[in-house]
Amino acid sequence: MRSYAAVDLGASSGRVMVGRVGPDSLELTEAHRFPNRPVRTSEGLRWDVLGLYAGVLDGLRAAGQVDSVGIDSWAVDYGLLDADGALLGNPVHYRDSRTEGVAEKVWATVPAEELYAETGLQYAPFNTLYQLTAARHSAQLAYAERLLLIPDLLTYWLTGEQGTELTNASTTQLVDPRTRDWSYDIASRLGIDLGLFAPLRRPGDPAGLLRAGVLEETGLTGPVPVTAVGSHDTASAVAAVPADGERFAYICTGTWSLAGLELDAPVLTEESRAANFTNELGLDGTVRYLRNIMGLWLLQECVRAWGGPELGPLLLEAGQVPALRSVVDAGDAAFLAPGRMPERIAEACRALGQPVPVSPAEVTRCILDSLALAHRRAIDEAQRLADRPVDVVHVVGGGTRNALLCQLTADACGLPVVAGPAEAAALGNVLVQARTHGLVGDLGDGRRLLTRTQPLTRYEPRGDAARWREAEARLTGG
């Protein structure tokens, strides 16, 4: 058995997990969990990246001696370093308003159709490309000598070495998914200096050794290597989908829902762009062909607005509310910003001429029905656009603990749902580290190990499919 520390940073919390891997065993335990609370300053919404780094150090101390460390996090956001390697201010949060209206300025130089054909990335107002365009005349960018995406920034602080991991780089809208290298033409036309980025790394590449100061701080005995993993948490989560063969869809659930397929090549058609599917890079030459859906962010914000009621009783009450009474478009950017979420959902229902949910249970049922409907739409369209039929939907991540959402997703998709593992990103992180020591083979070997060792729950579709088609028609007008 070998032990690996998986640092897994989500949009609302971070955790350091310890994976113990043997020839036919995989055990995951939580060493330390800590909050990730963005801070609103006079300049806008910022990440408390120093607080996150402190949480990582605390987690490594709690983890004890390990054979390697890997870091994954959310995508698109970054820190800027000066010529001495010092951080130039707290990283900007992707929900900050600075990118409002920026996409139209970019498209005036590189039309949206060309941008998609070259990078394969869906439109999202917070893509790194738009963030850099918004920051073009800022003092920080003018003084910056290096840009590091969030997991690469933390890796740099741990090791003193700089790199840009590929799966996360593919979310910047500056990578060509066909060549799996930078899109030099797009960057040049938009005046973005790719020299800001450190050299590309791929999952499994060495990322340095823990510095002496980190060893002292954490009580670990060196040398302890840091291994590049699928540092975009979705890349790690998809690597931990316990699928058999190719005919599967996946939904990575958490603050976001990422619903789609694993492909061998990107889909760069105009129809795919119009449907707002993205082509992000995964392990072993794969492409994550998916759509971003708001996910459990909608419920998280409502729970916050309601003063933090217990989720268990709330979901039980929601299960008693009539199904599909009211639905909203869970992919609508109108729900991106924080604040007033119950009111905004009510306003959306009113605008569609539907009954307005009032109680927390009614709003919760509206959210879960809407998420299941968005999952259905994404998986149906992905199969058609990629010409890849599927037989099963794998749900991984935090949403696997929400049995009502999993059952509704099976009902909406008309396909069996296999739910688990819940800590998919951390497990995918661990599997890449274990591969470097020869304990796990290729992607298929890792998935078979997960199937043998992790608890999974199967949900069969039930109910009337026509009700979901009718609910879909309310949103699309079809």
PAZA-318927 format. One line per 8 residues: number of its first residue (from 0); their letters; for each residue y, x, z of C-alpha. Coordinates in pm, 1 decimal. Each point is the difference from the previous one (the first is absolute). Layout:
N
NUM) A) Y,X,Z  ... $
//
This chain:
478
0) MRSYAAVD) 0.0,0.0,0.0  354.8,111.6,-77.5  322.5,-154.2,126.2  308.4,-80.9,-205.7  341.2,-126.7,111.2  137.8,-266.6,-231.5  372.6,-56.5,46.6  61.6,-347.4,-146.4 $
8) LGASSGRV) 360.8,-121.8,0.1  74.0,-362.1,-80.6  330.0,-179.5,-34.7  -19.3,-141.9,354.5  -221.2,246.0,188.4  -163.6,339.5,-21.4  -335.5,112.1,124.8  -207.2,313.4,30.1 $
16) MVGRVGPD) -367.9,-76.9,-48.9  -292.5,235.8,45.9  -284.0,-25.1,-248.4  -334.2,158.5,84.2  -212.1,50.6,-308.0  -361.0,108.4,-37.1  -251.7,-11.2,-284.1  -57.2,-374.5,52.8 $
24) SLELTEAH) 255.2,-97.8,261.6  369.2,-86.5,12.3  171.4,-94.3,325.5  370.4,-71.1,39.6  186.6,-17.1,330.4  367.7,-39.4,79.9  157.1,296.3,177.9  358.1,-124.1,13.8 $
32) RFPNRPVR) 210.2,-285.8,-138.0  378.0,-11.4,-0.6  271.1,-232.6,-133.1  194.4,59.3,-319.8  334.8,-166.8,58.2  261.1,44.1,-273.2  355.8,38.1,127.4  305.7,-169.9,-147.7 $
40) TSEGLRWD) 301.4,230.9,17.1  350.4,-32.3,-138.6  -134.8,168.0,-315.2  -288.2,-244.0,-47.6  -370.7,-29.3,82.3  -168.5,331.2,88.3  -342.3,125.8,108.9  -28.2,170.4,339.4 $
48) VLGLYAGV) -197.8,285.6,-152.6  39.8,225.6,305.6  -153.7,-272.7,214.2  -288.3,-21.9,-246.8  -51.9,375.7,11.7  -6.3,-11.6,381.3  -264.0,-273.6,-24.2  -206.0,219.6,-232.2 $
56) LDGLRAAG) 14.8,290.7,245.7  -96.7,-228.2,288.2  -288.0,-131.4,-210.0  -130.7,344.7,-87.9  14.4,95.2,367.4  -200.5,-313.1,87.3  -245.9,59.0,-285.7  -118.8,332.6,135.8 $
64) QVDSVGID) -154.6,275.0,-209.6  -50.2,-101.3,-363.5  -118.3,172.2,-317.1  288.4,-122.5,-216.4  305.6,-227.9,-6.5  111.5,-236.2,-279.2  311.5,-217.9,-28.2  59.2,-323.9,-191.7 $
72) SWAVDYGL) 293.9,-242.2,14.5  189.5,-263.9,-191.6  141.6,103.9,-336.0  334.2,59.1,-180.7  214.5,124.1,292.8  93.0,364.3,50.4  190.3,259.5,201.7  246.6,251.5,-144.7 $
80) LDADGALL) 3.4,362.6,116.5  275.7,259.1,-30.1  -45.8,363.1,-107.8  -116.8,92.1,351.2  -262.8,-276.6,3.2  195.7,-216.4,244.9  -8.4,-378.8,-36.9  322.3,-149.9,-136.6 $
88) GNPVHYRD) 14.2,-326.8,194.2  -253.1,-267.7,78.0  -194.2,-128.9,-304.1  128.1,-327.3,-143.4  -225.0,-304.3,45.4  -123.6,-163.2,-319.7  132.0,-335.7,124.1  354.8,140.3,13.0 $
96) SRTEGVAE) 244.8,-174.7,-231.8  122.4,311.6,-181.5  -218.1,-65.4,-306.3  137.8,-347.7,-68.8  105.6,-15.7,-364.6  -113.4,358.1,-69.5  -291.1,-92.8,-227.7  237.2,-149.0,-257.6 $
104) KVWATVPA) 191.0,329.5,-12.4  -324.9,190.5,-58.9  -110.7,-241.8,-271.7  329.3,53.0,-181.9  -117.1,358.7,-60.1  -377.0,-52.1,-15.2  -91.2,-361.0,-84.1  -251.5,-159.2,234.9 $
112) EELYAETG) -259.4,-18.6,-278.2  21.3,375.0,-65.0  -3.7,82.5,369.7  -322.7,-196.0,46.7  -164.4,142.1,-310.7  61.6,353.4,134.0  -64.7,-44.1,372.3  -206.2,-319.7,29.7 $
120) LQYAPFNT) 175.8,-95.6,321.2  93.3,-354.8,85.6  359.2,-93.2,64.3  82.9,22.4,368.5  362.4,51.4,105.2  -98.2,272.7,247.4  -193.6,232.6,-233.2  98.3,362.1,61.5 $
128) LYQLTAAR) 159.3,21.1,-343.6  246.3,-276.1,93.7  61.0,154.5,343.1  90.9,333.4,-160.8  229.0,-175.7,-246.6  172.2,-181.1,287.3  43.9,333.3,184.0  124.1,191.9,-305.0 $
136) HSAQLAYA) 352.1,61.8,131.8  -91.3,37.9,367.1  81.6,316.4,193.8  -360.0,25.5,124.2  -145.5,10.7,-350.6  266.1,246.9,-109.0  -102.8,242.6,275.5  -375.0,-63.8,-29.4 $
144) ERLLLIPD) -230.0,278.0,-114.3  -327.1,-189.0,52.9  -124.2,-359.6,7.2  -317.7,-77.0,193.9  -168.2,-339.4,12.3  -67.1,-117.1,355.7  -357.8,131.6,47.7  94.8,326.0,-172.7 $
152) LLTYWLTG) 299.9,35.0,232.4  -219.9,-35.2,308.3  -253.3,241.1,-149.9  282.9,250.6,-50.2  103.5,-27.2,364.3  -361.5,53.7,106.7  -75.3,293.8,-230.2  322.3,142.1,-143.8 $
160) EQGTELTN) -138.6,-53.7,-353.2  143.5,-236.1,-260.6  -179.4,-209.6,-258.7  9.6,-341.1,-169.7  -327.4,-190.4,15.0  -82.6,-173.4,-329.2  -103.2,-351.6,106.0  330.3,-42.7,183.8 $
168) ASTTQLVD) 198.5,172.8,-276.4  -134.4,-264.0,-239.6  204.9,-264.7,185.2  331.6,176.5,-73.0  12.8,-132.4,-359.9  33.4,362.1,-111.3  -369.3,67.6,-80.6  -185.9,-65.1,-326.1 $
176) PRTRDWSY) -331.2,-165.8,101.0  -168.3,122.9,-320.3  68.8,370.3,56.7  7.3,-29.0,382.5  306.7,225.3,-8.6  376.9,-49.8,19.1  168.8,-205.1,-270.5  246.9,268.8,-103.7 $
184) DIASRLGI) 157.5,-216.7,-271.3  84.7,-287.4,236.4  139.8,235.3,264.7  212.3,183.8,-255.1  147.6,-315.5,-149.9  93.7,-129.2,345.5  139.4,328.9,127.2  -260.7,42.2,272.8 $
192) DLGLFAPL) -79.7,360.9,87.6  -377.7,31.1,33.7  62.4,343.3,150.9  76.6,-185.3,322.9  -369.4,-79.3,32.2  -252.7,247.2,138.0  -305.0,83.5,-216.5  -252.9,-278.3,-42.7 $
200) RRPGDPAG) -309.2,-10.0,220.0  -309.0,-210.4,-46.9  -224.5,-163.5,260.9  -225.9,267.0,145.0  241.8,288.3,-60.6  87.0,223.3,298.6  343.4,-74.7,146.3  30.7,287.6,248.5 $
208) LLRAGVLE) -93.3,73.4,360.3  154.1,-144.9,315.2  286.3,227.9,106.8  -25.6,196.5,323.0  265.3,-222.0,158.6  -196.3,-313.7,-90.8  -318.5,147.2,144.5  185.2,74.5,324.0 $
216) ETGLTGPV) 155.1,-346.6,8.1  -331.6,-179.8,-57.5  -236.9,229.0,188.7  -217.7,54.3,-307.3  -167.5,329.1,-77.1  69.1,141.7,-344.1  -53.3,36.0,-277.3  20.4,-375.2,-74.6 $
224) PVTAVGSH) 44.9,-77.5,-370.5  201.2,-292.6,-133.5  -162.3,-158.0,-304.5  182.1,-198.3,-267.6  -153.9,-348.4,-8.2  96.8,-308.0,-197.7  333.0,14.0,180.1  113.3,-339.1,-125.1 $
232) DTASAVAA) -172.3,-223.7,252.9  -111.1,-239.4,-274.3  -175.5,284.9,-182.0  -189.8,82.6,318.6  -74.2,-368.5,64.2  -138.9,-57.7,-350.3  -216.5,311.4,38.9  -152.2,-177.6,302.4 $
240) VPADGERF) -84.5,-324.1,-184.3  -377.2,-35.2,62.1  -72.6,-111.8,-357.2  -313.2,44.9,-207.5  67.7,53.0,-369.8  312.8,-92.4,-196.2  11.7,-381.3,1.7  217.5,-39.8,308.0 $
248) AYICTGTW) 357.5,-79.2,87.4  170.5,117.8,317.6  279.1,-123.2,222.5  149.2,251.4,242.2  154.5,-217.7,267.8  264.0,80.3,255.9  377.1,-13.7,-13.0  -57.0,-16.5,-376.6 $
256) SLAGLELD) -288.4,-144.5,-198.9  -101.4,225.2,-289.5  -235.2,-193.8,-225.8  -167.0,136.5,-308.6  -272.3,206.4,-166.8  -115.8,360.1,-14.4  6.2,126.2,-360.0  -68.3,318.0,-193.9 $
264) APVLTEES) 323.7,-20.0,-200.5  341.7,-166.8,36.7  94.1,-330.3,-163.1  341.7,59.3,-158.2  41.4,-310.9,-213.3  316.9,-208.6,-11.7  -199.0,-295.3,131.1  -99.8,208.4,302.2 $
272) RAANFTNE) 364.0,95.0,62.3  109.6,-363.8,-23.7  -265.8,-90.2,257.8  137.8,277.8,226.3  -322.5,194.5,48.0  14.8,362.2,102.8  -216.8,298.5,-95.1  -18.2,236.2,296.7 $
280) LGLDGTVR) -231.7,298.0,20.2  -308.2,10.5,219.5  -281.9,237.1,81.5  -228.0,161.1,-256.7  208.9,-87.8,-303.0  21.2,-371.3,79.6  297.2,-232.8,-48.2  96.2,-264.1,252.4 $
288) YLRNIMGL) 100.9,-292.6,-220.6  160.2,-244.3,239.7  282.4,-232.0,90.8  212.9,27.9,314.9  16.2,-322.8,202.3  215.9,-42.3,310.1  -307.6,-25.9,220.5  -7.1,-55.4,374.1 $
296) WLLQECVR) 362.4,117.8,18.4  84.9,-368.9,-38.7  -196.7,-89.5,312.3  110.8,310.4,192.0  364.8,-91.1,-52.6  -59.4,-360.5,103.1  -184.5,105.5,315.5  292.5,228.4,82.7 $
304) AWGGPELG) 245.4,-286.6,-53.3  -209.1,-227.3,226.9  6.8,249.3,286.4  -346.1,150.5,-42.9  -253.3,-278.4,66.6  -368.4,97.6,17.1  -149.6,12.6,-346.6  -346.1,-135.4,88.8 $
312) PLLLEAGQ) 109.8,-345.4,120.8  256.5,-19.4,-281.2  -269.7,54.8,-264.8  -225.6,-259.0,165.4  281.8,-254.3,-18.9  75.0,96.2,-359.2  -363.5,-64.8,-87.1  49.7,-365.0,100.6 $
320) VPALRSVV) 302.6,-50.5,-226.8  -82.0,-172.4,-333.5  -68.3,253.5,-271.8  242.3,69.1,-287.7  258.8,-245.6,127.1  274.6,251.9,-81.6  -15.3,337.0,-177.3  252.5,266.2,-98.6 $
328) DAGDAAFL) -12.3,296.6,-237.4  -121.9,280.6,227.0  105.9,256.5,-258.5  363.1,-110.9,-10.2  247.7,280.3,74.3  206.4,-259.7,186.9  -230.9,66.4,296.8  40.9,379.0,-8.5 $
336) APGRMPER) 281.9,41.7,253.7  -54.4,-56.4,373.2  145.2,-292.6,194.0  -3.5,-381.9,-2.7  -348.0,-17.4,-150.4  -97.1,-349.2,128.8  327.6,-138.8,-134.6  -40.1,175.2,-334.8 $
344) IAEACRAL) -353.2,-136.4,-40.9  126.2,-348.5,84.2  279.8,37.3,-255.4  -248.4,106.6,-268.6  -221.2,-302.3,70.8  301.1,-230.9,-12.7  111.8,145.8,-333.2  -346.3,-69.9,-145.0 $
352) GQPVPVSP) 8.0,-360.7,120.0  -285.5,51.3,246.6  -32.0,-108.6,362.8  194.2,241.9,218.8  -215.4,169.7,267.5  160.0,-30.0,341.5  -233.2,115.3,277.0  -127.8,358.2,26.1 $
360) AEVTRCIL) -349.4,-123.5,-87.8  128.4,-173.9,-315.7  197.8,306.4,-108.9  -300.1,223.6,67.9  -227.7,-223.3,-208.7  256.1,2.8,-280.4  3.6,382.2,7.8  -378.8,38.3,-0.6 $
368) DSLALAHR) -49.8,-257.3,-276.2  273.4,173.5,-200.5  -157.4,343.5,47.6  -342.0,-129.0,-107.5  160.7,-158.3,-305.7  176.8,327.6,-85.3  -330.6,186.8,41.8  -163.9,-246.1,-241.4 $
376) RAIDEAQR) 273.2,38.0,-258.5  -0.7,380.5,16.2  -377.0,35.7,-30.3  -26.7,-254.2,-281.9  276.1,171.2,-198.1  -130.7,351.6,68.2  -341.4,-93.0,-138.5  156.5,-145.0,-314.3 $
384) LADRPVDV) 249.5,281.6,-62.7  -252.4,278.1,62.6  -292.8,-183.8,-162.0  -207.4,69.7,310.9  -188.3,-296.0,155.3  -88.6,16.7,368.9  -268.8,-158.5,216.0  136.9,63.8,349.7 $
392) VHVVGGGT) 329.0,58.8,180.0  14.0,269.2,267.9  267.6,-53.0,265.3  81.9,309.4,206.2  267.7,83.2,256.9  153.5,-193.5,284.9  -34.2,-338.0,-170.0  -378.6,19.3,38.7 $
400) RNALLCQL) 52.9,-102.8,362.9  157.4,-327.2,-123.8  -306.6,-212.4,-72.8  208.7,-292.6,-123.3  174.7,214.7,-260.3  -332.0,148.0,-117.1  -159.8,-343.8,-37.4  305.0,-139.2,-180.5 $
408) TADACGLP) -8.6,298.6,-236.9  -366.0,-70.5,-81.9  83.3,-367.8,-55.7  299.1,77.4,-219.8  -173.8,266.6,-211.7  -326.8,-190.8,-32.0  -178.5,326.0,79.3  -179.5,137.5,305.6 $
416) VVAGPAEA) 220.0,216.0,222.3  -141.4,297.4,187.9  237.7,86.2,284.8  9.3,346.4,153.9  60.6,265.8,100.2  319.3,-77.5,190.0  104.9,366.0,29.5  -61.0,69.6,-368.6 $
424) AALGNVLV) 289.2,243.1,-49.6  -111.9,218.3,291.3  -361.3,-7.3,-121.8  99.9,96.9,-353.3  209.1,279.5,149.8  -302.4,124.5,200.3  -235.1,-19.2,-299.2  219.7,230.6,-209.1 $
432) QARTHGLV) 7.1,253.3,283.1  -377.8,-24.7,40.2  -43.2,66.6,-372.3  170.3,337.6,42.2  -279.7,96.8,239.8  -276.6,-129.8,-225.6  -98.1,-284.2,233.8  76.5,-270.6,-257.8 $
440) GDLGDGRR) -40.1,9.4,-376.7  198.7,-197.8,-257.2  185.0,-329.6,40.0  -321.6,-200.4,-37.1  -175.7,203.5,269.7  285.3,-64.3,241.3  -9.8,-373.3,-69.0  -374.1,-16.6,57.2 $
448) LLTRTQPL) 48.2,177.5,332.3  262.8,-258.1,96.5  -230.4,-287.5,-93.0  -272.6,141.3,225.6  222.9,77.6,297.2  290.4,-247.8,14.5  -6.1,-367.9,108.6  64.8,-234.6,-293.1 $
456) TRYEPRGD) 39.3,-379.7,-10.7  -73.3,-215.3,-306.3  187.6,-323.1,-78.4  -131.2,-237.4,-265.8  244.7,-218.0,-198.5  14.6,-365.9,95.5  208.9,-306.8,-72.7  150.7,-134.1,-320.8 $
464) AARWREAE) 133.5,257.4,-247.3  220.1,-266.6,-159.6  217.2,-11.5,313.6  86.6,367.8,-44.7  83.7,-56.6,-367.6  230.8,-284.4,99.9  171.5,216.5,263.7  45.0,274.1,-260.3 $
472) ARLTGG) 161.7,-249.9,-237.0  257.6,-87.1,266.8  118.7,363.3,0.6  -12.2,62.3,-373.8  102.4,-344.3,-124.1  -313.8,-1.8,-213.5 $
//
